[in-house]
Amino acid sequence: MSFKNAHSFRIQRAEINDIKIDTQNIYNQLTDEELSPLRTTAACTSQNFVGQEVYLERLHQYFARANTTERKMFLLYGMGGIGKTQICLKFIDEKASQYVNIFWIDITSEDTVIQSLKEIYKKISAAGTSASSFSSAVVLNRISNLESEWLIIYDNADGSPELVEKYIPPGNLGKILITSRNPALSRITSHENSMEVSVMSEETAIELLCKASGIVKNTKDLNDVKIVVEKLHYLPLAIDMAGAYIAQVHFEINDFIKLYEKFRPNILNHDKFKGASGYNRTVYKTWEISFQKILEDSIDNVNKDRAATAQYAITLINICAFLHYEKISKSIFERAAMYFPKHKKQYENIDLPSYLPSMDVSILNMDECGEWDEWLFMESIELLLSFSLINKTKIKSLYNIHPLVQTYCQDRLSVTEKQLWILNARSILVSSICTEDTTAEYIYMNKLLPHVIQNLFHNNKLINPKYYNDIFSILANILRKCDKFNTEGVYRLRIALTYLEKLLGYHETLIDSLIINENMWLNIGQKINSDNLHYNIMVLNALYHLSISYWNQGEKTNGQLLGNKVFDMRKQILGNEHPDTFQSMDRLAYTYNDLGKYKDAEQLEIEVLNMRKQILGNQHPDTLSSMANLAAIYSNFGKYKDAEKLKIEVLNKRKQILGNEHPDTLKSMADLAATYSNLGKHQDAEKLEIEVLDLRKQILGNEHPDTLWSMADLADTYSNLGKHKDAEKLEIEVLDLRKQILGNEHPDTLWSMANIAATYSNLGKHKDAEKLEIEVLDLRKQILGNEHPDTLWSMADLAATYSNLGKHQDAEKLEIEVLDLRKQILGNEHPDTLWSMANLADTYSNLGKHKDAEKLEIEVLDLRKQILGNEHPDTLSSIADLAATYSNLGKHKDAEKLRIEVLNMRKQILGNEHPDTLWSMANLADTYSNLGKHKDAEKLEIEVLDLRKHILGKGHPDTLSSMANLAAIYSNLGKNKDAEKLQIEVLDMRKHIFST
């Protein structure tokens, strides 16, 4: 085929992303007198090209500036396969008429540059000019002297900046566009004239896959399309190849997903996958070229510094392959070198399998003096950055690795090599932990947590992963201190099970059955009877953590049985005063508290506290923890004043010992705020919760689980203060953040949904509440199971909403189901069971079954008096409920007697201004009205109204209820004008509150 006298030339086959172009130079025949227009583009824009407007617009703006007396240079940089070459081709397409002369130079290496320049030389030289007279300087000078506009594209400039600088035409004119994986080339163009090309948006990635595969957008396959682009992490090259492959082999897209999940390495490195899109390299080959260059440098016998840098760069990338792909911090590696000697010393003489004492210390990057070699680290990081194998973030010393690059780094390793590098990465993580209990360390561990979880995930995919005592002990400690995510609970269980499996010789599946049988205990007893005290401590620690894991996973029976066994064995082997024995006693008290056995919990926690004070001292952190635990038990026992006093003492001591910003100090503040709420001091609670929230945002960040709990606590206080709109706004914010950070199915996310539903009920949006509660209930059944306590709470909440909607029979049916399950799971005397009985009695009243309600309420009252005592808030609630039922039955004298009793006890226990005390006064006023004592009712209701205005404010729902009740009393007294005036005021205020 002849192209003689062709003015321009275009190849019609699409190729994308970092294409190594065999340049075709098609020109008019040149004469000595005149140089004709030149175009040297070898390919056109891919027919599948989509999006990328932000980069094209930047290029148009930059090169369109009017100044023609100044050279313009611009850099597009980014990882291989990101689409830099295609953006350049599209730019030329759109601006073809603007440039008379366009030159495309492949600058992959000096050889490719010379070859490109030779092709140009043939076209710009007069006929008959010998090729032997070629020199790059002649070609570059000729381009430089062109009078008309010219543009050079230096494609694939992935080497050193010096190579590009060497082949830039002399002079100050012309326009130059460079593509590179190496951001360091910005030294040629300047930083402001550089732009990183990042992954596509989901929308653009979907459009590309649909175009490449022939799938019609907005069809039933759209969800599968989203799954594919997500799995390919929005990388243009991978998406284009996947689409072409799907089209070529006529796959259904869901079949491709299954194939990809099973054979990912094969697909991303298969010639058919490469050939489908016309690209001359597979996805993996794109990065293999960079990796091979680093490998070549690592065996450079001449330049020892270059070799050392390349060798450690390979170590770094292999470690990063088994961490989370985001926020890989320089501090992880620096701290690992710093703290490794302490960890090694701690575990080197222990008669259990340990890894750190014999670890290959070269991964720590320590110099001859045993110090961390920061220079080598930064040089290695720069080398990886130059190939875009990792990327900088906006935060200094924080790096990301693209997930597909990460999978490439994993897939290039054998199974044995993977196991080694998983362990090496884990060793770096655990070595970076400091044993000091400080705020800074707590913050660091929470930042480290995603890397720990990801590393454990990789370990679980290996066959027969090795166990090491030191590694798993430190990991368990990290997860214990950061125990907020359900995922962590799963991994804590896995660690504990693995621990026991290796120590006791059990097969994993046997222990996974969650059955602690007598044969196991016999074997454990034989193991523990050895003379090795440290070994015994380790086994008992493993069992202790296993008991907690069972409990957290809803296996409370196994958790309690195992916890009790560990407690007994620790007393027997370690003695009553050993810290581990105290730990077990503390845990047993917690178990009693959770089971509603508050007296047993209180008695045991007081014993622990006294012993810790005697042995450890009043200010030891464990002593303060016991005080805080005892205060929590007091709260559950209804001893709010005692709880308040103890919590204030703990808070003051923690401020003094740990400082104002320590996580334990902030937790004490949050606990005290909760007690303020229990005491009806909602404004004090609000003030303290705002302080805690501000500190947690400042110290832990806006997205930390503790920060989100502070926001949720504050929203709850807003509800108590009647600020339901403020509560709703804050709860929606918490829900959005939890969905984003933890996922839609995380238990904390589900609690946020449940809280919003409760607020909807407070706002009278009962239909919205019902819809959300059904969703929460379905998710909890699916994730946690039908018998989990959270699931039962969801059923109870939904039943309450049914009552609000007047669906009393639906409420009755659901409440009976909840009651039966709670009796079966928790027992007849558990506080939650008693609440179910009380709720069912309330529903009986709504259905007019007042006799059934009375019978059930008397049973609940007797049980609460027996279990909780006469003065517990729940007991007082039962007396109040029974009084209401007496009123429904017309037993107003009996109701009056009970309500006076409740009022007097609430004044004595909770104080005159507590919301529950005010409700007792209002209820008694109602009974006075029923007995025809309207003057007494009026006097008492006015007192309630004044107190509510003073304490809660004029706009609080309880205040408005008092106004409405007083209006009704005025009507009974014949004060119709006063009643009308008050009713209008209530109506106007309610309209205003609910409209805003």
N, C-alpha and C positions, 0 to 999 in steps of 0.2 A: 504494500500500500504506500502511496507517495503523498507527502504533505507539502510538496514544493510550493513556495509562495503563500502558505497558510499564514494568516495574521495571528490567529490564536487557536488553541487546541484544548479540548476537554475530554477527560475519560468519563464514561457514563456509569462505571461500577462504583457503588458507594463503599468507602472505607472510613473508619472512624478511629479517633483516639490514638495519639502518638504513632501515627503511621510512618513507617520507614519508606519514604517515597523514592522510586526510581525515576529521577527527574527527567521529563521530556522537555526540551527547549525548542520551540517552534517559532521561527522568525521569518520575516521577509529577508531576501538576499540583501546583504549589506554592501555598500560601495565605500570607497575610501573617503568620499566627500561627505557622506551622510549616514548617520546611524539610525536605522529604522526602530520603531517601537518594539519593545521586548516583553514577552510574557513567558515565565517558566513555572507554571503550576501544573503539577502532574496528575492531580485528581480533583474531582469536584466535591462539593458538599454531599454528604450521605443523603440519600433519599429519605432516610428515617430521621433526619436532623429535627430536633424539637427544642424549644425553650432556649436557655442560655442568653436571654435578652440582656440581663444585667451586665454580662461581659462584653457583648457586642456594643451596647450603648456606651460603655466606658471607652472602648476602642474608638468608636465614632467621635465621641467628644474630644478625646485626646488628639487624634490625628487630624481632626477638622479645624484646629486652630489656625488662624490666618498667617502666622509668622512663618515665612518661607525661607528666611535667612538663618534659621537655626535648626540643627539636626534634632529629630525627635526619636526617642527609643523607649520601647515599652516591653515589659516582661509579663508573660502569663506562666505561672508555675503551679504545680500540683502533682499528685501521685500519678503513676502510670495507669492508663485506662480511664482517666477522668474526663477526657474530651478536649484537650488543649488544641490539638491539630485540627479537629473539626471546627472549632470556633474560628481559627485562623482562615480556614477555607471558606467558611460562611461569610466572614468579614470581607474577603477578596471578592466573593460573589456579589455582595451588596455594594462594593465600592470599585468595581472593575473599571468603570469609565473615568474614575478620578485619577488613576495612576497610569501613565503611559508605559512605564517600565516596571515590571514586577519580577523579582528573582526569588526562587525558593532554594535554599541551601540546607542539605541534610548535614547537621553538625554533630552527629552521633560520635564521630571520631575525626582525627585529622585526615585519615584516608578518605572518608566520605565527603569531607569538605573539598579536598583536592579533586575528587571525581566530579563533584557538582560544578566546581570552577572550570574544569576542563571542558565540560559540556557547554558552559556559557562561552568559553573562549572560542570554541569551534564556530559559534554563531555570530560572535561580534568581530571575528577576524575576516580580513579580505580573502577572497577566493584564492586558493593556492598557497596560503600561509602554512608553513610547516608546523606540525604539532610539536616539534622539538623546541620551537621558540616560546612555548608556553611558560609562563610563570604566574603564580597567584598574584604577585604585586601588579603585573600588567593588567590583569582582569579587574582587580579592585580599583586601580587608578582609573581605568576606563569608565567603570560604573560611577566613580566619584565625580568625573568630569561631565557626566550627562547634564544637559541643560534643562531637560524636562523632568517632571516629578518621577521619582523612583522609590520603590519600597522593596526591602529585603526581609524575607522571613527566614530566621535561623531556627530550624525545627530540631527538636530532640537535643537541645544543648544541655545534656545531663552531666557533662564533665566539669572541669574547672572553668572559672570565669576567664582565665588567661587564654584558653583556646578560642573563645568567642572574640575577645579583644584583639587577638592576633589577626583575625580575618575580617575585621570591620574596615570598610573603605576609608581612606584618609579624608580629611576635610570636615566641614561643619554642616553639610547639606544632606538631604535625604531622610527617609523614614525607615526605622528598623523595628521589627516585631520579633521577639524571642519567645520560644516555648522551652520549658525546662522542668525537671523534677526538683531542681536545686534552687531554693529560695535565695541562696547566696549570690546569684547572678544579679540581684537587685543593686549590687554595687556598681554595675555598669549603667543601669537605667535610672537609678535612684529609687529609694523605697516608695516614694509617692507615685512613681510611674511603674509600679508593680502591682499585680493582683493575683491572689490565689484562686484557683478554680477548685471549687468544692463539689461534693456530691449533689445530685439533683434533688429537687423537692419531690415529695410523693406524687403530686399531681403530674409533674413533667415526666417522672420515671414511668408512671402508668401509661402516659401517652406514647412514650418511646416503645414500651413493650408491646402495646397494642398495634402500633405501626409495623414493628419488626416481625410480629407473629401473625398478623392478619386478623387478630381478634377484634371484633366490633366492640367499641367502647360502650359502656352503660348497658351491658348485657348481664345475664346471670353469672357470667364468669368473672365479674369485676372483683368480687371478694378474693378469688383465687389469684387474680392479677396483682392485687395488693399484697398478698402473701409472698408471691415470687419476688416483687421488687424489694420487699422488706428483707427477705432472705439474702438477696444480692446487695443489700445495704446501699441501694440507690446509686451504684457505680455504673456509669453509662456503658462502658465496654462490656461488662458482664450482662447487662440488661439487653443490649443489642444482640449479643451472641445468643443469649437464651431465647429471644424472640425468633431469630433466624433458625435456630435449632428446632424449636417447636413447629415452625412453618415447614421446615424441610422434612421432618420425620412424621408430620401430620399427627402430632400428639394432642390429646386433650390437656388443658393446662394443669388440671389436678393430677394427671398422670405424671407430668413433668415434676410437680412438687414431690411426689412420692419417690421418683427416680433421684431427684436432687438430694433428698434427705438421706437416701441410702448410699448413693455413689457420688457425693459431692467432689472429692478429690479427682475422681476419674473424669467427671463432667468438666470441671474447670481447667483440666489439663489435656483434654482430648482433641485430636486433630479435627474430628468431625465437627466438634463444637466451634473450633477456630474457623474452619472453612465455611461454615454456614453463613457467616456474616461478611466474608471476604477479607477479614483482617488477617494479617500474616503472623500473628502470635496468639497463643492461648492466653487466658486471663493470668494463669499462674506463670507462664513464660515471661509475661510483662515484668514481673517482679524477680523472676529467677535471674534475669540478666543483671539486675542491680546486685543481687545477692552474690552472684558469681564474681562480680568485680570486687566486692568486699573480701571474698574468699581468696582471690588472687593477691590482694594487698596483704592479707594476713600471713602469707608465706614469702613476703618480700625479704630476701636475705641481705639486701643492700641497705634499705631504709628501715632500720629497726623500729624507729618511732612510728612510722606508718603501719608496720606490721602489728605492733602492740595495740594501736588504736583500732585497727580492723578486727583483731582477735577479741578485744573487749566489746566492740560493737556487736559481734556475733553473739557473745554471751548475753548482752543486754536484750537483743531482739528475741532470743530464745526464752529469756525470763519473761519478757513482756507478752509473749505468746500465751502464757498461762496466768495472766492477771486480767482484771477487767480492762476493756480497751480504752476507757476514758480515765482522765485524771491520774496518770501515772506520775508520781511525784519524785523529784530528785531526792527529797528528804528520806524516802524509803531506803534508798541505797546508802546514803550517808549515815543514817541511824543504824542500819544493819552492821556496817563496819565498826561503828562506835560501841554498840552494846553486845556484839557477838562474843567477845571474850568473857563477859559475865555469865552469859547463858552456857557457854562451853564449860566453864569451871563448875557451874551448878550441877551439870548432868554427867560429867566425865567419869565419876567414880560410883555411879549408880548401877546396881545389878539388874538393869532392864535395858532392852534394846534402845539405843539413842543414836541420833544421826549427827547432831551438831559437833560432838567431839572429833569425829572422823571426816567431817565435810571437806570438800575441796575448797580451800579458802580463796582460790583465785577468783571465784565469783564475787567475792567481797570487794575486790579492787583496792587492796591495801598496798602501800609502798614499803620500801625496805625498813622503814622505822615503825611499821605497824599502824600507820595512819591512813585514813581514806585518801585515795589519790583523786582529788577533785579535777585536776587538769586532764587526766586520762579519761575520766567520766565525760567531761564536757566535749573533749575532742571526739570521743566515740558517738556522743549524741549528735554533734555537728555532722559526722559522717552519715549517720542514719537519716538525718534531716535532709542532707544533700541529695539523697535518693528518694525522698518523700516516703520512706518506709515508716517513719513516725512524723507527727506534726506538732508544732508548737500550739499552745492555747493562748488566750489573752492574759492568763495568769502566769507570771514568771515561774520558771522551773517546773511547769506542769505540762505533760505531754499526752497526746492521744495516738492510738494506732488504729487505722481503719479495720473494721471487723474482718473483711475479706483478706487483707494483708495478714491479719492475725491467724486466720484459718490456714492460709498458705504456709506460714511459719510452723504451724502445728503439723500440717499434712506432709511436709517435706521430711519429717522425722520418722524413724522407725518406732515401733511400740516400745522397745527398750529405751530408746532415746527420749521418747515422750515421758516415760516414767521418771527418768533421771531429771528432766528439766521441770516437770511438775514439782518434784521434790526440791530442786534447787530454788525455784521461785518461792515455794512455801518456806524454805529455810531463810530466804531474804526477808520475807514478811515477818516471821516469828522473831528473827534476830533483831528486827528494827524496834521491837517493843521494849520500853523501859519499865522496870518493875515498880517505879515510884507511882503513888496514887495521887496524881495532880490533875488540875483542870486541863492543862495543856496535853497531858497524856490521854485523858479521856477523849478530848477533841480529836487527837491524832488517831486513836483506835477507831473512832467512828468514821473517819475518812478512809482508814485502811480496810474497813469492813467489806465494801464491794469487791475488793481484790481477794480477800479471804474466801468469800462465798464463791466467787468464780473459780478460784483455784481448787476448792473442795469439789465443785461440780465436775471439773476435769478428772479429778481423782476417782470419782464414783463411776466414770465410764471405762476405767481400766480394769483388766482382769487381774485378780489377786494383788491389789495394791499393798505395798509394804507398810508395816506399822512401826512407828518410832515413838517412844514414850515422851521424849522432850518436845517434839513437834506438836503432838496432840495435846499435851498438857498446856502449852502456851496458847494454842488455838482455842481450847476450851475456855481459857481465862478471857480471851478476847471476846468470845461469843457471850460469855456470862455477863461481862460488863456492858456489852452493847445489846442486851437481850430485849429488843423491841420488835423485831420482825418475826413473823411466823416462820419464814424461811430459816432463820437462825435456830429456831426451836427444833426444826427438822434436822439441821446439821448437828446441833448439840446432841440430839438423840443418836445420830449416826456415829459421832465421835465416841460417845459413851459405850455404844454397842461394840464398836471396833476395839475399844479399850479392853472390854471384858473378853471379847473373842480371843485377842492375842494373849492376854494375861492368863486366862483360864482354859484356853484350848477349845472353846466352843465354836461350832460352825455358825456362821452369821445368821443363816436362816432359822436356826433353832432359837436364837435370842430374839430374832425379829418377830417371833410369835407372841412376844410380850407376856410370856407366861413364866413366872418365877416359881418353879416347882421344887419339891423337896430334894430331888436328886441333884439339882443345881446347887441348893444350899449345902448339901453334904460335901460336894466337890469344892465349893467356895470355902467351907469351913476347914477342909483339909489343906487347901492352899494357904489360907490365912494363918494356920497354926505353925507356919515356918518361923524360923528365928530371925528372919530378915524384917526388921521393924519398918524400914522404908518401903519395902515391897507390900507389907500389910496396909500401910497408909495409902499407897497408890491404888490397891484393889478396892479399899473402902471408899476412896474418893470417886473411883469410877462408878461404883454402885450408888453412891450418893447422887451423883449427877444423873445417873440413869433414872433414879426415883423422881427427880425433878422433871426430867424429860417426859416420863410417863404421865405425870400430873398435868404438864402443859399440853400434852397431846390428847387430854380428855380421859386418859386411863387412870382415873383417880384411885381406884381400888388397888391396882398394882403399885401405884405411886406411894400410897400410904403404907401398904404392907412392906414394901422394900425399904422405905424410909425408917420404919420402926425397927426392922431387922438391923439396918446399918447403925442406928442409935444404940441398940443393945450391944452390938459387937464392938463399937467404938468405946463404950463404957468398960467393957470387959478387957479389951486389949490395950487401950490408950489411957484409961482412967477417966474419972469424972471431971477433971480440971483441964483436960487437953483441949486446945482450941477447936479441933475437929468435933469433939463431943459437944461443945457449946453450939457448934454449927448445926449439928443434928437436932439438938434440943430446940434451937431457934426455928428450924424447919418444921418440927413437930408442932410447935405452938402455932406457926402459920397454918398448918394443916387443920388444926382444931378450929382456928378462927374462920377458915374458909368453909368448914363444915357446919358452922354455926354453934360450935361448942365453946362459947365465949368464956365461960367460967374456967374450963380446963385450959384454954389458951392463956387466959390472964394468969392463972396460978403458975403455969410452966414458964411464961415469959418473965414473971417477977423473979422466979428462981434463977433463970439465966442472967438476968440483969444484976442481981445481987452478987452472983459468983464472978461475973465479969468485972464489976466494980472492985471486988476484993482482990482479984488476981491481976487484972489489966489496968485498973485505975479508972477514975471517973471520966477522964477525957479521951480514952482510947476510942478510935473509930468504931470498933465492935461494940463497945459499951453504948455509944451514942445510937448505933443501929438498934440495939435492944430497947433503948428508951423510945425510939421512934416506933418500933414494932408494938410495944406496949401501948403507946398512945393510939395506934390504929385499932388495937383491940378495944380500948376504952370507947372509941368512937362507935364501933360496931355494937358495943354493949350499951350504948346510949348514955355513957358517962362523958358528955361533951365538955363539961367544965374541967374534969380531970384530964381529958385529952388535950384541951387548950393549954392548961398549965404546963403539961409535960412537953408539948410541942414547942412552946415558947422557950423552954429551957434548952431543948435540943438545938433549936435554931440559933440561940445566942452562943452556945458552945461551938457549933460548927462555924459560925462567923469568926469567932475568936481563933479557932484552931486551923480551919481550912481556908478561911477567907470568904469574902462576900460572893465571889463568882464561881466557887466550886460547885459541881453538879449536885453533890449531897446537900449543900447549903440551899441551892435553888429548890431541891425537892422538899426540904423542910419548910420553905416558904409556901410552896404549893400545898403541902399537907395542912399547914396552919390555915391557909385560906379556905380549904375544904371544911375545917372545923368551924371557922367563922360562919360559913353557910349553914352548917348544922345548928349553930346557935342563933340563926336568924340575923346575923350581922353581915348582911349581904353587901352593904357599902364598904365595910372593912375588907371583905373578901375581894370585891372588885378592885380596890386600890392595890392590894397585895398581888393579885393575879396580873394586873397590868405591869407591875414592877417586875415580876418573874418573867413575863412574856418579853418585855424589852431586853432584859438581861440575856435570856436564852437566844433571842434573835442576834444580839450583839456577839455572844460567845460561840454559839453552836451554829448559827445561820438560820435563815428563814425556813429551810426545808427539813431541818432535823426533827425526828419523831417527837422528842421532848418539847420542842417549840410548838409543834402541831397540837400536842396534848394541852399545852398552856392556852392555846387559842380556843380549843374545845372547852376547857374549864371556864374560861372567861365568858364564852357564849352561854354556858349553863347558868352562870351568875347573872348574866343579862336577862335570862328567862326568869330567874327568881326575883329580879327587880322589875319584872313586867316589861322589859325592853325587848319584846319579842322580835321586832323588826331588826334591831341590832344583832340579836342572837342569830336570826335567820341569815343575815348577810355574812357574819363571821363563820357560821357553820358551813355555808356554801363554799367559802374560800378554803376552809380546812378540807372539805370533801374533794375539791378540785386538786389541791396539792397532794392529798393522799392517793388519789387515782393516778396522778402523774408519777409520783415517787414510788409508791408501794404496789400499785396495780388495782384493778377493779375488785379483785376477790380477796384482798388482804383483810384480816379481821378488823384492823383499825379503820379501814375504809368502810366496812359494813357498819361499824359503830357510828361513824359520821353520818351515814345514810339514816340510821335509826334515830339519831339526835335531831336531824332535820325533820324527820317525820313527826317527832314529838313537838317540835316548834310549830309545824303546820297545824297540829291539833290545838296548840295554844292560841294560834291565830284564827282558829275556826275553819281552817282548810282541811276538813276531815276527809274529803275525797282524795285530795293530794296525799294526805297522810296514809290512807288506806293503800293507795297504789304503791307508794314507796315501801311500806312495811311488808306488803306481799312480795316485792322484789327482794328485800333483805332476807325474809324468811326462806324463800326458794334458794337463794345463794348459800345461806347458812346450812340448810339441809344438805345441799350438794357438796359443800366444802368441809363442813364440820361434822355432819351426820345428824340424824333426827334426835339424838339424845344429848347432844352437847348443851351445856347450860346457856350458851348464847342463843342457840336455836329455840330453847324453851322461853327465853325472855322475848324473842321475836314473836312467838305465838301469843304470849301474854299481852304484848303491846298491840298486836293486831286485834285481839279480843276486846281490849279497851276502846280501840277505834270503832269497832263494830257497835259497841254500846253508845258511843258518841253519835253514830249515824242512826241509832234507833234499831239496829239489827241485833236485838237482845237474844234471840234464839241462836243466831250464829255465834254470838259471844259466849253463850252458855255452853254450847257444844265444844268450842275450842278450849274454854277454861277447864272443863271436865277432863279433856285430853291432857292438858298441861299438868293438872293436879295429879292425875294417875301416873304420868311419867315421873314427876318429881318425887312422889311417894316411892316409886320403884327404884329410882336412881339415887336420890338424896336421903330418903327415909322420911317417916311421918313427922319428925320433929325439927326438920331443917327449917331455918327462917324463910327460905324461898317457898317451901311447901306450905307454910302457914300463910304466906302472902297469896298463894294460889287459892287457898280456902277462903280467905277474906274477899278476894276478887269475885269468886263464884257467889259468895253470899250477897255481894253488892248487885250482881246480875240477877239473882233471885228476887231482890227487892225491885229492880227495874221491871221484872216480869210479873210483879204483884204477888210473888210467892213469899210473903213476909214471914210466914211460919217457918218455912225451910231456911230462910235467911237467919232468923233468930236462932234456930237450932245450931246452925253451922258457926255463927258468930260466938255463941257461948262456948262451943268446943275450941275455937281458935283462942278465945280469951283465956280459958283455963290452961291451954298448952303454953301460951306465951307467959302467963304468970309463973308457971312451973319452970320453964326453960330460961326465960329472960329476966324474970323478976317483975314485981309490981310497978316499978318506976321506969321501965324501959319505954322509949318512945313508941315502939310497935305495940306494946301492951296498952298504952294510953290510946293509941289509934283504935284498938279493938274495943275498948270501953266506949269510945266516941261512936264507932260504927253500930254497936249494940244499942246505944241511946237513940240513934237515928231510926233504927228498926222499931224500937218501942214507940217512937212517934208515929211511924207508919201504921202501927197496930193500934194507935189511939191510947197507948199507955203513957200519957204525957207526964204523969207524976213520977213514974219509974224513969222516964227519960230525963226529967228535971234533976232527979237525985244523982243519976250517973254523970250528967253534964257538969253539975257543980263539983263532983268528985274529980273529974278530969281537969276542970279549970284550976282548981286549987293545986293539984299535983303539977300541972304544967307551969303555973306561976312559981312554984317552989323549985322545980328542976330546971326549967328553961328560962325563967324570968318573965316579967310582966309584958315585955315588948316583943317577945318571940312570935313569929307568924302563926305558929300552932296555938299559942296562948290566945292570940286574937281570934283565931277561928273558934276556939272553945267559947269565948265570950259571945261571938256572933251566933253560934248554935244555941247557947243558953237563952239569948234574946229571942230567938225563934221559938223556943219552947215556952217562954213566958207569953208570947203572942198566942200560942196554941192553948194555953191555960187561961187566956183572957186577961193576963196581967200586962196590959198594953203600956201602962206608965213605966213599969219596971223594964219592959222591953225597950221602950224609947230611951230611957236613961242609959241602959247598957249599950245600945246600938250607937248612940251619940259618942260614948266613950271610945268604942271600937273605931268609929269613923275618925275621930280626932287623932287617935294613936296611929292609924294607918296613913293618914295624911302626913303626919310628922315623920314616920319611919319610912314609908314606902313612896310617898309622893301622891299628888292629887290624881295623876293619870294611871296609877297602877290598877290592874284589873281587880285586885282585892278591895282597893279603896272604892272603886266604882260599884262593886257588889254591896259594900256597906251603905253607900248612898241609896242604892235601889232598895235594900232591905228597910232602911229608915223611911223611905217614901211609902213603902207598904204599911209600916207601922202608923205613919201619919194618917193614911187612909182609914185604918182600923179605929183611929182616935177621932175620925171625922174632920181632920185638918186637911181637907181636900186641896186647898190652894197651895199649902206648903208641899203636899205630896206631888201636885202637878208641877210646881216649880222645880222640885228636886229631880223628878223623872225627866223633864226636858233637859236639864243640865247633864244628867247621866247619858241621855241619848246623844246629845251634841258631842260630848267628849268621846264616846265610843265611836261615833262616825269619824271624828277627826283622827283618832288613834289608828283605826283600821284602814282609813283611806291613805294615811301616810306610811 
